[in-house]
């Protein structure tokens, strides 16, 4: 745990960098695992390029994605990795709001919370 006396811009930037790096690596690992599972199960199926089939309805919502992931379905695991990829910059903005609050920079806390609110509104469609 970082002491308040060591809380400065450089340490915040290092934490944010680690957060982004970890999020992207984790998302890539999850997507890769899902791709391997998907290709093992469906890699030799014939492809029909004449008809487009979008994602099933259960892979369009978090509950369905989690259910598919626990069932070890490749598509669900890939979708979960994409959720992690989308969540990474959101976590970065949330951490930035926390860091600005720790630095007692009220103006940037407000701006960051506005950005976080816009992100959450656009993701959740509330």
C-alpha positions in Angstrom: 0.0 0.0 0.0 1.3 3.4 -1.0 1.8 5.9 1.8 0.1 9.3 1.4 3.5 11.0 1.6 4.6 9.1 -1.5 1.4 10.0 -3.4 2.6 12.2 -6.3 2.1 12.5 -10.0 4.8 10.1 -11.0 3.5 7.3 -8.7 0.0 7.9 -10.0 1.2 7.7 -13.6 3.1 4.5 -12.8 0.0 2.9 -11.3 -2.2 4.0 -14.2 0.4 2.5 -16.6 0.4 -0.7 -14.7 -3.4 -0.8 -14.6 -3.6 -0.3 -18.4 -0.9 -2.8 -19.2 -2.4 -5.4 -16.9 -5.9 -4.9 -18.3 -4.8 -5.2 -21.9 -2.6 -8.3 -21.2 -5.4 -10.0 -19.2 -7.9 -9.2 -22.0 -5.5 -10.6 -24.6 -4.9 -13.7 -22.6 -8.6 -14.3 -22.1 -9.4 -13.7 -25.8 -6.5 -16.0 -26.9 -7.8 -18.8 -24.6 -11.3 -18.4 -26.0 -9.9 -18.5 -29.5 -8.0 -21.7 -28.9 -11.1 -23.3 -27.5 -13.3 -22.1 -30.3 -10.8 -23.2 -33.0 -10.5 -26.7 -31.4 -14.2 -27.1 -31.4 -15.1 -25.3 -34.7 -11.9 -24.9 -36.7 -12.7 -27.5 -39.3 -16.4 -26.6 -39.9 -17.2 -25.3 -43.4 -17.7 -21.6 -43.7 -20.7 -20.0 -45.4 -19.9 -16.5 -46.5 -23.2 -16.0 -48.2 -25.1 -15.5 -45.0 -24.2 -13.3 -42.0 -25.0 -14.6 -38.6 -24.4 -12.1 -35.8 -23.7 -13.0 -32.2 -26.4 -14.9 -30.4 -28.6 -12.9 -28.0 -27.0 -14.6 -24.9 -23.6 -13.1 -25.9 -24.9 -9.6 -26.0 -25.4 -9.2 -22.2 -23.0 -9.8 -19.3 -25.1 -12.5 -17.7 -25.1 -14.6 -20.9 -21.3 -14.0 -21.4 -20.6 -15.2 -17.9 -22.8 -18.2 -18.4 -21.1 -19.1 -21.6 -17.7 -18.6 -20.0 -18.5 -21.0 -17.2 -19.6 -23.5 -19.8 -16.2 -23.2 -21.4 -17.7 -22.0 -24.7 -15.1 -20.3 -26.9 -17.3 -17.4 -28.0 -18.3 -16.6 -24.5 -14.7 -16.5 -23.3 -13.7 -14.3 -26.2 -16.6 -11.9 -25.4 -15.5 -11.9 -21.7 -12.0 -10.9 -22.9 -13.5 -8.0 -24.9 -15.5 -6.9 -21.8 -12.2 -6.8 -19.9 -10.7 -4.8 -22.7 -13.6 -2.3 -22.5 -13.4 -2.2 -18.7 -9.7 -1.3 -18.7 -10.0 2.4 -19.7 -13.1 2.7 -17.5 -11.0 1.5 -14.5 -8.3 3.9 -15.5 -10.8 6.8 -15.3 -12.2 5.6 -12.0 -8.7 5.3 -10.6 -7.8 8.8 -11.8 -10.9 10.2 -10.0 -9.6 8.4 -6.8 -6.1 9.8 -7.3 -7.3 13.3 -7.8 -9.4 13.0 -4.7 -6.3 11.8 -2.7 -4.4 14.8 -4.0 -7.4 17.0 -3.0 -7.7 18.4 -6.5 -11.5 19.0 -6.5 -11.7 20.5 -10.0 -10.1 17.4 -11.6 -12.2 15.1 -9.5 -15.3 16.8 -10.9 -14.1 16.6 -14.5 -13.1 13.0 -14.1 -16.4 12.0 -12.5 -18.2 13.7 -15.4 -16.1 11.7 -17.9 -16.8 8.5 -15.8 -20.5 9.3 -15.9 -20.5 9.7 -19.6 -18.6 6.4 -20.0 -21.0 4.5 -17.8 -24.0 6.1 -19.5 -22.7 5.1 -22.9 -21.8 1.5 -21.8 -24.9 0.8 -19.7 -27.4 2.8 -21.8 -29.2 4.0 -18.7 
